[in-house]
């Protein structure tokens, strides 16, 4: 399905090493004519890391989308009741956020946005980025794989030699995954 004129909630959580490649995809979506509603977890919105300053990422995302970033629980709650999104993506989706979604915990702007969006039965796309995807987070990933309305951007081991349990999504699959998720289909193969 074409994404032009679709309202896409785009959540970034704290896997900062993926931000640069993820923001490129936000820019592509806007060029395609999608309305991107940016949302950030508290940590993604406030922490400076070796990968960049939070204020620089915020400015870049707000300039690309021409929208203020939703970064509070109160700001995220109206997403569902006001039908603000047709589809939502969490990219990057940390193990922490995946665990909260899998277990019904709504205590961050990211999880509130997802919960609010899901009330309308619309799809959520997960772009995994976690160092414990093949250990501690594996059970939670499995739970979401078996739930309606959850779809996954294809992923792979991040670095099998030095980080053998780490998983990371393939940024170039974000748009094709969103397109198929709008049709209720999971892109394949899911594991690269």
C-alpha positions as CSV (number, residue, x, y, z in Angstrom):
1,X,0.0,0.0,0.0
2,X,1.2,3.4,-0.8
3,X,2.2,5.6,2.2
4,X,1.4,8.9,0.6
5,X,-1.0,10.8,2.8
6,X,-0.8,8.2,5.5
7,X,-0.4,9.4,9.1
8,X,2.7,7.6,10.5
9,X,3.5,7.8,14.2
10,X,7.3,7.4,14.3
11,X,8.7,6.5,17.8
12,X,12.4,6.6,18.6
13,X,13.6,4.9,21.8
14,X,17.0,4.8,23.3
15,X,19.2,2.7,20.9
16,X,21.1,5.8,20.0
17,X,23.6,4.0,17.6
18,X,20.8,3.6,15.1
19,X,19.4,7.2,15.1
20,X,21.3,8.5,12.1
21,X,20.1,5.7,9.8
22,X,16.6,5.9,11.2
23,X,16.3,9.6,10.7
24,X,17.2,9.1,7.0
25,X,14.1,6.9,6.8
26,X,11.9,9.6,8.4
27,X,13.1,11.9,5.7
28,X,12.2,9.4,3.0
29,X,8.7,9.0,4.3
30,X,8.2,12.7,4.3
31,X,9.5,12.9,0.7
32,X,7.0,10.2,-0.2
33,X,4.2,12.4,1.0
34,X,3.5,10.7,4.4
35,X,2.6,12.8,7.4
36,X,5.1,11.7,10.0
37,X,4.2,12.4,13.7
38,X,7.5,12.2,15.7
39,X,7.4,10.7,19.1
40,X,10.4,10.1,21.4
41,X,10.9,8.2,24.7
42,X,12.0,10.2,27.6
43,X,15.6,8.9,27.3
44,X,15.7,9.4,23.5
45,X,14.5,13.0,24.0
46,X,16.8,14.0,26.8
47,X,20.1,12.1,26.8
48,X,23.3,13.1,25.0
49,X,25.5,10.2,24.0
50,X,28.6,9.5,22.0
51,X,26.3,9.2,19.0
52,X,25.1,12.8,19.3
53,X,23.3,15.4,21.3
54,X,19.6,15.0,22.0
55,X,19.0,18.7,21.0
56,X,20.6,18.1,17.6
57,X,18.5,15.0,16.9
58,X,15.3,16.8,18.1
59,X,16.0,19.8,15.8
60,X,16.8,17.5,12.8
61,X,13.6,15.5,13.3
62,X,11.4,18.5,13.9
63,X,12.9,20.3,10.8
64,X,12.2,17.2,8.6
65,X,8.7,16.6,9.8
66,X,7.7,20.2,10.5
67,X,6.1,19.0,13.7
68,X,7.0,19.2,17.4
69,X,8.1,15.9,18.9
70,X,5.6,14.2,21.3
71,X,7.8,13.4,24.3
72,X,5.4,13.1,27.3
73,X,2.8,10.6,28.4
74,X,0.2,13.4,28.3
75,X,1.1,14.3,24.8
76,X,0.9,10.7,23.6
77,X,-2.4,9.7,25.2
78,X,-4.7,11.5,22.6
79,X,-3.2,9.6,19.6
80,X,-5.8,6.9,19.7
81,X,-8.9,8.9,20.7
82,X,-8.2,11.6,18.1
83,X,-7.2,9.0,15.4
84,X,-3.9,10.8,14.8
85,X,-2.2,7.8,13.2
86,X,-2.9,5.2,10.6
87,X,0.2,3.2,11.4
88,X,3.0,3.4,14.0
89,X,6.6,2.4,13.9
90,X,9.0,2.1,16.8
91,X,12.5,2.5,15.3
92,X,14.7,1.8,17.2
93,X,12.7,-0.4,19.6
94,X,14.9,-1.3,22.6
95,X,14.6,-4.4,24.6
96,X,13.1,-2.3,27.4
97,X,10.3,-0.9,25.2
98,X,9.6,-4.4,23.7
99,X,9.4,-5.9,27.2
100,X,7.0,-3.2,28.3
101,X,4.8,-3.7,25.2
102,X,4.8,-7.5,25.6
103,X,3.7,-7.2,29.2
104,X,1.2,-4.3,29.1
105,X,3.3,-1.7,30.8
106,X,2.5,1.8,29.9
107,X,4.8,4.2,31.7
108,X,6.7,6.1,28.9
109,X,5.7,8.3,26.1
110,X,6.6,5.5,23.7
111,X,4.5,2.8,25.3
112,X,1.6,5.2,25.8
113,X,1.7,6.2,22.1
114,X,1.6,2.5,21.2
115,X,-1.2,1.6,23.6
116,X,-3.2,4.6,22.4
117,X,-2.7,3.8,18.8
118,X,-3.6,0.1,19.3
119,X,-7.1,1.0,20.6
120,X,-8.1,1.6,17.0
121,X,-6.8,-1.8,15.8
122,X,-4.1,-0.2,13.6
123,X,-0.7,-1.8,12.9
124,X,2.5,-1.2,14.9
125,X,5.8,-2.0,13.3
126,X,8.8,-2.9,15.5
127,X,12.4,-2.3,14.5
128,X,14.4,-4.2,17.0
129,X,17.7,-2.9,18.3
130,X,18.8,-4.5,21.5
131,X,21.9,-6.2,22.9
132,X,19.9,-9.0,24.5
133,X,17.5,-10.0,21.6
134,X,18.7,-13.6,21.7
135,X,18.7,-13.8,25.5
136,X,16.7,-11.7,27.9
137,X,14.4,-10.0,25.3
138,X,13.8,-13.2,23.2
139,X,10.7,-14.1,25.2
140,X,9.2,-10.7,24.8
141,X,10.0,-10.6,21.1
142,X,8.2,-13.9,20.8
143,X,5.1,-12.6,22.6
144,X,4.8,-9.7,20.1
145,X,5.4,-12.0,17.1
146,X,2.3,-13.9,18.2
147,X,0.0,-10.8,18.7
148,X,-2.3,-9.2,16.2
149,X,-1.3,-5.8,14.8
150,X,2.4,-6.2,15.4
151,X,4.8,-6.5,12.5
152,X,8.6,-6.6,12.4
153,X,11.2,-4.8,10.3
154,X,13.6,-7.6,9.2
155,X,16.5,-8.0,11.6
156,X,19.8,-9.7,12.0
157,X,22.5,-10.4,14.5
158,X,24.3,-7.1,15.1
159,X,27.8,-8.5,15.5
160,X,27.8,-12.2,16.1
161,X,31.5,-12.2,17.2
162,X,31.6,-9.5,19.9
163,X,27.8,-9.2,20.6
164,X,26.4,-12.7,19.9
165,X,23.0,-12.0,21.5
166,X,22.5,-8.6,19.9
167,X,19.8,-7.9,17.2
168,X,19.4,-4.9,15.0
169,X,16.9,-4.0,12.3
170,X,17.7,-3.3,8.7
171,X,16.9,0.4,8.1
172,X,16.3,0.0,4.3
173,X,13.4,-2.4,5.1
174,X,11.5,0.2,7.2
175,X,9.4,1.5,4.2
176,X,8.6,-1.9,2.6
177,X,7.6,-3.2,6.1
178,X,5.3,-0.2,6.7
179,X,3.7,-0.7,3.2
180,X,3.0,-4.4,3.8
181,X,1.8,-3.9,7.4
182,X,-0.8,-1.4,6.1
183,X,-2.2,-4.5,4.3
184,X,-1.9,-6.7,7.4
185,X,1.1,-8.6,6.0
186,X,4.4,-9.4,7.6
187,X,7.4,-8.8,5.2
188,X,9.5,-11.9,4.6
189,X,12.1,-13.0,5.3
190,X,11.9,-11.5,8.8
191,X,15.4,-12.7,9.8
192,X,18.2,-11.6,7.5
